[in-house]
Amino acid sequence: MPNFQTTISRTGFYVSLISYVVFWVLDILKSGFVARTFSVHIFLFSAIVFGIWWAIVVKEYTERPWLEMLFALVLGILLSVLTWIFGEGLGMFRFLIVIIAFLIPLLFLRLLRD
């Protein structure tokens, strides 16, 4: 059973991160809707603080290699698409750089595991 600090830090992390994403998307959809009132980066800062606190107090870390691989693949696809869209000036090297952009998250995952 998780202790009190783990529960609070985990809940604070998730709430801060979800709030940051929601307010950031709302500000993108209607420019200045949130930014005129307060900075959305307050939620990012609190997510970082709660995340560090959660990492310190967690007693047991459960590895999920399939989730890490899925995240790396999704991030690789996203980076590839962004590189393809914004890489018009790369000429004939565009395809090569798109492949490299796809492989970078997988490379980082490999380095972090070892």
C-alpha positions in Angstrom: 0.0 0.0 0.0 1.5 3.4 -1.0 2.3 5.8 1.7 0.8 9.3 2.1 3.7 11.1 0.4 3.7 8.9 -2.6 0.0 9.4 -3.1 0.2 13.2 -2.8 3.2 13.6 -5.0 1.8 11.3 -7.7 -1.5 13.0 -7.7 0.1 16.5 -7.7 2.3 15.4 -10.7 -0.6 14.1 -12.8 -2.8 17.1 -12.0 -0.1 19.6 -12.7 0.9 17.9 -16.0 -2.7 17.5 -17.2 -3.5 21.1 -16.3 -0.4 22.4 -18.1 -1.4 20.5 -21.3 -5.0 21.6 -21.1 -4.3 25.3 -20.5 -1.5 25.3 -23.1 -3.9 23.8 -25.7 -6.6 26.3 -24.8 -4.1 29.1 -25.2 -3.2 27.8 -28.6 -6.8 27.5 -29.7 -7.6 31.0 -28.6 -4.5 33.1 -28.4 -4.1 34.9 -25.1 -7.1 33.2 -23.4 -4.9 31.9 -20.6 -1.7 33.8 -21.1 -3.3 37.2 -20.3 -4.4 35.9 -16.9 -1.5 33.8 -15.7 1.5 31.9 -17.0 0.8 28.3 -17.9 4.4 27.5 -17.0 3.5 27.6 -13.3 1.9 24.2 -13.9 5.0 22.9 -15.7 7.2 24.0 -12.7 4.8 22.4 -10.2 4.8 19.2 -12.4 8.6 19.1 -12.2 8.6 19.7 -8.4 6.0 17.0 -7.8 7.8 14.6 -10.2 11.1 15.0 -8.4 9.3 14.5 -5.0 7.5 11.4 -6.4 10.8 10.0 -7.7 12.4 10.5 -4.2 9.7 8.9 -2.2 8.7 6.0 -4.4 9.6 2.7 -2.8 9.2 0.4 -5.7 9.8 1.1 -9.4 7.9 -1.1 -11.8 9.7 -1.4 -15.2 7.4 -1.4 -18.2 9.7 -1.9 -21.2 6.8 -2.2 -23.7 5.5 1.2 -22.6 9.0 2.8 -23.0 9.3 1.2 -26.4 5.9 2.5 -27.4 6.7 6.0 -26.2 10.0 5.9 -28.2 8.3 4.7 -31.3 5.5 7.4 -31.1 8.1 10.1 -30.4 10.2 8.8 -33.4 7.2 9.0 -35.7 6.4 12.5 -34.5 10.0 13.6 -35.0 10.0 12.1 -38.5 6.8 13.9 -39.5 8.1 17.2 -38.1 11.4 16.8 -39.9 9.7 15.9 -43.1 7.4 18.9 -42.9 10.0 21.5 -41.9 12.9 19.9 -43.9 12.1 21.2 -47.4 15.4 23.0 -47.6 17.4 19.8 -46.9 17.1 18.7 -50.5 18.3 15.2 -51.2 19.3 14.6 -47.6 15.7 15.0 -46.4 14.9 11.3 -46.4 18.2 10.4 -44.6 17.6 13.0 -41.9 14.0 11.7 -41.4 15.3 8.2 -40.8 17.8 9.6 -38.3 15.1 11.6 -36.6 13.1 8.4 -36.2 16.0 6.5 -34.7 17.1 9.1 -32.2 14.4 8.3 -29.5 15.2 4.6 -29.9 18.9 5.3 -29.5 18.3 7.3 -26.3 16.2 4.5 -24.9 18.9 2.1 -25.6 21.5 4.3 -23.9 19.3 4.8 -20.9 18.7 1.1 -20.4 22.4 0.2 -20.4 
